[in-house]
C-alpha cells in the first residue's frame, strides 16, 4: 500500500478528547465524526486538509479515553496515516482495527515539518520526505495487520475470510 500526502504537525500527548471532543460523539458516522477531526485543538483543521494528508505528532498520540471514535474521526476526515514518536496502546489497537495505518518513528516530529510532502510505502517499509529529500526505514506491519489495513479494517477483513 502506498500513501502520499502533506504533513500536518501536532505536539506531544494529543488526547482523544482533542482529536474528537465529546460534544461530537452523538454519532458513529465516520464522515460526520471526520468533519470535527482535531476540533479540540484546531476547529479549522478539516477545512485545510486534503484527502490523503498525513498527521505527524510527537509522543503518546491518542492518549486519554479509549474511545474508538478518535481514529474513526481521523480516517473519516480523509487522513491517510498518522506518524508519531509513540502511540497510546489502545489508540494503536483501535486504529488498526478500523484500517488506519499508523507509524511509530521517533525522529518524525523533529525532522518532518508541517507542509512537507510525504510518500509512504507500507509494503516496503519506507517513508520518504519528498520535500526534504530524506528517506526513513519504518517497521513493516506483520502480515495479518497489513491484511486488516488493506481490507479497510478488522470487520471487513473478517467478512472477507
C-alpha positions in Angstrom: 0.0 0.0 0.0 1.3 3.4 -1.0 0.3 6.7 0.7 1.1 10.2 -0.4 0.1 13.4 1.4 1.0 16.7 3.1 2.2 16.6 6.7 0.1 18.3 9.4 2.0 18.6 12.7 0.9 18.3 16.3 2.8 18.0 19.5 3.1 15.5 22.4 0.2 13.9 24.3 -2.6 14.6 21.8 -5.5 13.0 23.6 -8.7 11.5 22.2 -10.8 14.4 23.5 -8.7 16.8 21.4 -9.0 14.5 18.3 -12.8 14.3 18.6 -14.3 16.3 21.5 -17.1 14.6 23.5 -19.7 17.1 22.2 -19.5 15.5 18.8 -19.9 11.9 19.9 -23.7 11.8 19.2 -22.9 9.8 16.0 -20.8 6.9 14.8 -20.9 8.1 11.2 -17.2 8.3 10.0 -17.8 11.3 7.7 -19.7 13.3 10.4 -17.0 12.5 13.0 -14.4 13.4 10.4 -15.9 16.8 9.9 -14.9 17.5 13.6 -11.5 15.9 13.5 -8.9 17.7 15.7 -11.6 20.2 16.8 -10.3 20.1 20.3 -7.1 21.7 19.1 -7.9 23.4 15.8 -11.5 24.0 14.8 -10.4 24.9 11.2 -8.2 21.8 10.7 -10.6 19.9 8.5 -11.1 22.9 6.2 -7.4 23.0 5.4 -6.6 19.3 4.8 -7.0 17.3 1.6 -7.9 13.6 1.3 -4.7 11.6 1.8 -2.9 14.1 4.0 -0.9 12.8 7.0 -0.8 13.7 10.7 2.7 13.9 12.2 2.9 14.1 16.0 5.2 13.7 19.0 4.9 11.2 21.9 1.9 9.5 23.2 -0.6 10.3 20.4 -4.1 9.2 21.2 -3.8 9.1 24.9 -6.8 9.7 27.2 -10.0 7.8 27.0 -10.3 4.6 25.0 -12.9 5.9 22.6 -12.7 4.3 19.2 -14.3 7.4 17.7 -10.8 9.1 17.6 -9.2 7.0 14.8 -12.6 6.9 13.1 -12.7 10.7 13.0 -9.2 10.8 11.6 -9.9 8.3 8.9 -13.4 9.9 8.2 -11.7 13.3 7.7 -9.6 11.7 4.9 -6.3 11.5 6.7 -4.4 8.5 5.3 -1.9 7.8 8.0 -0.7 9.1 11.4 3.1 9.2 12.1 4.1 9.8 15.7 7.0 9.2 18.0 4.8 6.9 20.0 1.1 6.0 20.4 -1.2 5.2 23.3 -1.7 1.4 23.2 -5.5 1.4 23.0 -5.4 4.1 20.2 -2.9 1.9 18.3 -5.2 -1.1 18.5 -8.3 0.9 17.6 -6.5 2.5 14.6 -5.5 -0.9 13.2 -9.0 -2.3 13.9 -10.5 0.4 11.6 -7.8 0.1 9.0 -6.0 3.4 9.7 -2.2 2.9 9.2 -0.1 4.4 12.0 3.6 4.5 12.1 6.0 4.9 15.0 9.0 6.9 14.0 11.0 8.5 16.9 12.5 11.2 14.7 9.2 12.2 13.0 8.3 15.2 15.0 11.8 16.6 14.9 12.6 16.1 11.2 9.3 16.5 9.4 7.9 20.0 9.1 4.3 21.0 8.5 3.6 21.1 4.8 6.3 18.6 3.8 5.2 16.2 1.1 5.5 12.6 2.4 5.3 9.3 0.5 5.0 6.0 2.4 5.3 2.5 1.0 3.9 0.3 3.7 4.8 -2.9 1.9 8.5 -2.0 1.6 8.7 -0.2 5.0 9.9 3.1 3.5 8.9 6.7 4.3 10.2 9.4 2.0 10.1 13.1 2.9 10.0 14.3 -0.7 10.3 18.0 0.3 13.5 17.4 2.3 14.9 14.6 0.2 15.2 12.3 3.2 14.2 8.6 3.5 13.4 6.6 6.6 13.2 2.9 7.1 10.0 2.1 9.0 8.8 -1.1 10.6 6.5 -3.1 8.3 3.3 -4.3 9.8 3.1 -8.1 10.5 1.2 -9.8 7.6 -2.1 -10.1 9.4 -2.1 -6.4 10.4 -1.3 -5.4 6.8 -4.2 -7.5 5.6 -6.5 -5.8 8.1 -5.3 -2.3 6.9 -5.6 -3.3 3.3 -9.2 -4.6 3.9 -10.2 -1.3 5.4 -10.5 -2.6 9.0 -10.9 -5.7 11.1 -14.6 -6.2 10.4 -14.0 -6.0 6.6 -11.1 -8.4 7.0 -13.2 -10.9 8.9 -16.1 -10.7 6.4 -13.7 -11.5 3.5 -12.4 -14.6 5.3 
